[in-house]
Amino acid sequence: MLILLAFIIVFHITSAALLFISTIDNAWWVGDNFSTDVWRMCATNTSTCVAITDQFREYQSIQAVQATMILSTIFCCVAFLVFILQLFRLKQGERFVLTSIIQLLSCLCVMIAASIYTDRHEELHKSHEYSIGVSEGQYGYSFVLAWIAFAFTLISGVMYLVLRKRK
Protein backbone atom coordinates (compact mmCIF):
# COMPACT_ATOMS: atom_id res chain seq x y z
CA MET A 1 0.00 0.00 0.00
CA LEU A 2 2.88 2.35 0.75
CA ILE A 3 4.31 1.83 -2.74
CA LEU A 4 0.92 2.59 -4.29
CA LEU A 5 0.64 5.75 -2.21
CA ALA A 6 4.13 6.87 -3.24
CA PHE A 7 3.28 6.22 -6.91
CA ILE A 8 0.09 8.29 -6.66
CA ILE A 9 1.93 11.17 -5.00
CA VAL A 10 4.69 11.14 -7.64
CA PHE A 11 2.07 10.90 -10.42
CA HIS A 12 0.18 13.88 -9.01
CA ILE A 13 3.33 15.99 -8.59
CA THR A 14 4.30 15.12 -12.18
CA SER A 15 0.87 16.29 -13.35
CA ALA A 16 1.30 19.58 -11.51
CA ALA A 17 4.79 20.07 -12.95
CA LEU A 18 3.51 19.44 -16.48
CA LEU A 19 0.75 22.00 -15.93
CA PHE A 20 3.18 24.60 -14.61
CA ILE A 21 5.60 24.10 -17.50
CA SER A 22 2.93 24.17 -20.19
CA THR A 23 1.32 27.26 -18.69
CA ILE A 24 4.50 29.28 -18.17
CA ASP A 25 6.93 28.24 -20.91
CA ASN A 26 6.98 30.07 -24.23
CA ALA A 27 6.58 27.21 -26.69
CA TRP A 28 2.95 26.63 -27.64
CA TRP A 29 3.61 27.61 -31.26
CA VAL A 30 7.16 27.63 -32.63
CA GLY A 31 8.93 28.39 -35.88
CA ASP A 32 12.45 28.84 -37.17
CA ASN A 33 12.86 32.36 -35.77
CA PHE A 34 10.06 32.75 -33.21
CA SER A 35 8.24 31.11 -30.34
CA THR A 36 4.89 32.11 -28.96
CA ASP A 37 2.60 31.02 -26.19
CA VAL A 38 -0.50 32.38 -24.54
CA TRP A 39 1.38 35.25 -22.90
CA ARG A 40 3.91 36.63 -25.40
CA MET A 41 5.63 36.20 -28.76
CA CYS A 42 9.44 36.16 -28.89
CA ALA A 43 11.71 36.49 -31.90
CA THR A 44 14.67 34.19 -31.34
CA ASN A 45 17.12 35.97 -33.63
CA THR A 46 16.65 39.40 -32.01
CA SER A 47 15.73 38.24 -28.49
CA THR A 48 12.76 40.59 -28.34
CA CYS A 49 9.42 39.65 -26.85
CA VAL A 50 6.03 41.24 -27.38
CA ALA A 51 3.26 40.72 -24.86
CA ILE A 52 -0.05 39.55 -26.26
CA THR A 53 -2.51 42.29 -25.32
CA ASP A 54 -5.99 43.37 -26.30
CA GLN A 55 -4.66 44.87 -29.55
CA PHE A 56 -4.50 41.32 -30.94
CA ARG A 57 -7.52 40.29 -32.95
CA GLU A 58 -8.15 36.98 -31.14
CA TYR A 59 -7.29 38.21 -27.65
CA GLN A 60 -10.49 36.81 -26.12
CA SER A 61 -9.52 33.30 -27.19
CA ILE A 62 -6.05 33.74 -25.72
CA GLN A 63 -7.58 35.01 -22.47
CA ALA A 64 -9.80 31.93 -22.29
CA VAL A 65 -6.76 29.69 -22.72
CA GLN A 66 -4.84 31.68 -20.10
CA ALA A 67 -7.67 31.50 -17.58
CA THR A 68 -8.37 27.80 -17.99
CA MET A 69 -4.69 26.85 -17.80
CA ILE A 70 -4.28 28.87 -14.61
CA LEU A 71 -7.44 27.30 -13.16
CA SER A 72 -6.20 23.86 -14.10
CA THR A 73 -2.90 24.43 -12.31
CA ILE A 74 -4.65 25.81 -9.23
CA PHE A 75 -7.12 22.90 -9.12
CA CYS A 76 -4.27 20.40 -9.41
CA CYS A 77 -2.40 21.98 -6.50
CA VAL A 78 -5.56 22.22 -4.38
CA ALA A 79 -6.36 18.57 -5.14
CA PHE A 80 -2.93 17.57 -3.85
CA LEU A 81 -3.45 19.51 -0.61
CA VAL A 82 -6.93 18.01 -0.18
CA PHE A 83 -5.46 14.55 -0.79
CA ILE A 84 -2.87 15.08 1.95
CA LEU A 85 -5.58 16.29 4.34
CA GLN A 86 -7.90 13.41 3.45
CA LEU A 87 -5.06 10.95 3.89
CA PHE A 88 -5.00 11.74 7.60
CA ARG A 89 -8.70 12.55 8.10
CA LEU A 90 -10.58 9.82 6.25
CA LYS A 91 -11.68 6.68 8.01
CA GLN A 92 -10.44 3.34 6.80
CA GLY A 93 -12.27 2.16 3.67
CA GLU A 94 -13.46 5.57 2.50
CA ARG A 95 -12.65 6.91 -0.94
CA PHE A 96 -10.88 10.13 -1.89
CA VAL A 97 -13.94 11.49 -3.70
CA LEU A 98 -13.32 15.21 -3.06
CA THR A 99 -9.73 14.90 -4.29
CA SER A 100 -10.97 13.07 -7.38
CA ILE A 101 -13.57 15.73 -8.17
CA ILE A 102 -11.04 18.56 -7.88
CA GLN A 103 -8.50 16.67 -10.01
CA LEU A 104 -11.13 15.96 -12.66
CA LEU A 105 -11.97 19.69 -12.69
CA SER A 106 -8.29 20.31 -13.37
CA CYS A 107 -8.48 17.79 -16.20
CA LEU A 108 -11.52 19.53 -17.65
CA CYS A 109 -9.85 22.94 -17.53
CA VAL A 110 -6.67 21.83 -19.29
CA MET A 111 -8.76 20.05 -21.93
CA ILE A 112 -10.77 23.23 -22.54
CA ALA A 113 -7.59 25.33 -22.84
CA ALA A 114 -5.84 22.97 -25.25
CA SER A 115 -9.04 22.51 -27.28
CA ILE A 116 -9.58 26.26 -27.65
CA TYR A 117 -5.97 26.73 -28.73
CA THR A 118 -6.25 23.83 -31.19
CA ASP A 119 -9.44 25.21 -32.69
CA ARG A 120 -8.38 28.87 -32.86
CA HIS A 121 -4.65 28.58 -33.68
CA GLU A 122 -5.05 29.59 -37.33
CA GLU A 123 -6.88 32.79 -36.47
CA LEU A 124 -4.56 33.46 -33.54
CA HIS A 125 -1.46 33.44 -35.70
CA LYS A 126 -2.81 35.43 -38.64
CA SER A 127 -3.03 38.60 -36.57
CA HIS A 128 -1.21 41.59 -38.08
CA GLU A 129 -0.10 42.76 -34.63
CA TYR A 130 2.74 40.24 -34.59
CA SER A 131 6.05 41.84 -35.53
CA ILE A 132 7.00 38.81 -37.63
CA GLY A 133 4.94 36.25 -39.51
CA VAL A 134 4.03 33.45 -37.16
CA SER A 135 1.50 31.66 -39.36
CA GLU A 136 4.23 29.32 -40.66
CA GLY A 137 4.93 27.38 -37.52
CA GLN A 138 4.04 24.23 -35.67
CA TYR A 139 2.84 23.19 -32.26
CA GLY A 140 5.57 23.39 -29.64
CA TYR A 141 6.37 21.18 -26.71
CA SER A 142 4.35 23.25 -24.22
CA PHE A 143 1.22 22.52 -26.24
CA VAL A 144 2.08 18.81 -26.26
CA LEU A 145 2.77 18.92 -22.51
CA ALA A 146 -0.68 20.46 -21.99
CA TRP A 147 -2.27 17.44 -23.69
CA ILE A 148 -0.07 15.05 -21.72
CA ALA A 149 -1.07 16.89 -18.52
CA PHE A 150 -4.69 16.35 -19.56
CA ALA A 151 -4.11 12.59 -19.71
CA PHE A 152 -2.18 12.58 -16.42
CA THR A 153 -4.85 14.55 -14.54
CA LEU A 154 -7.59 12.34 -15.97
CA ILE A 155 -5.79 9.16 -14.89
CA SER A 156 -4.99 10.69 -11.51
CA GLY A 157 -8.61 11.75 -10.97
CA VAL A 158 -9.84 8.24 -11.76
CA MET A 159 -7.18 6.71 -9.50
CA TYR A 160 -8.36 8.86 -6.59
CA LEU A 161 -11.94 7.82 -7.26
CA VAL A 162 -11.03 4.14 -7.13
CA LEU A 163 -8.51 4.41 -4.29
CA ARG A 164 -9.68 3.39 -0.84
CA LYS A 165 -7.83 4.13 2.34
CA ARG A 166 -6.47 0.87 3.70
CA LYS A 167 -4.17 -0.16 6.51
Rosetta blueprint (number, residue, H / E / L):
1 M L
2 L H
3 I H
4 L H
5 L H
6 A H
7 F H
8 I H
9 I H
10 V H
11 F H
12 H H
13 I H
14 T H
15 S H
16 A H
17 A H
18 L H
19 L H
20 F H
21 I H
22 S H
23 T H
24 I H
25 D L
26 N L
27 A L
28 W L
29 W E
30 V E
31 G L
32 D L
33 N L
34 F E
35 S E
36 T E
37 D L
38 V L
39 W L
40 R E
41 M E
42 C E
43 A E
44 T L
45 N L
46 T L
47 S L
48 T E
49 C E
50 V E
51 A E
52 I L
53 T L
54 D L
55 Q L
56 F L
57 R L
58 E L
59 Y H
60 Q H
61 S H
62 I H
63 Q H
64 A H
65 V H
66 Q H
67 A H
68 T H
69 M H
70 I H
71 L H
72 S H
73 T H
74 I H
75 F H
76 C H
77 C H
78 V H
79 A H
80 F H
81 L H
82 V H
83 F H
84 I H
85 L H
86 Q H
87 L H
88 F H
89 R H
90 L L
91 K L
92 Q L
93 G L
94 E L
95 R E
96 F L
97 V H
98 L H
99 T H
100 S H
101 I H
102 I H
103 Q H
104 L H
105 L H
106 S H
107 C H
108 L H
109 C H
110 V H
111 M H
112 I H
113 A H
114 A H
115 S H
116 I H
117 Y H
118 T H
119 D H
120 R H
121 H H
122 E H
123 E H
124 L H
125 H L
126 K L
127 S L
128 H L
129 E L
130 Y L
131 S L
132 I L
133 G L
134 V L
135 S L
136 E L
137 G L
138 Q E
139 Y E
140 G L
141 Y H
142 S H
143 F H
144 V H
145 L H
146 A H
147 W H
148 I H
149 A H
150 F H
151 A H
152 F H
153 T H
154 L H
155 I H
156 S H
157 G H
158 V H
159 M H
160 Y H
161 L H
162 V H
163 L L
164 R E
165 K L
166 R L
167 K L
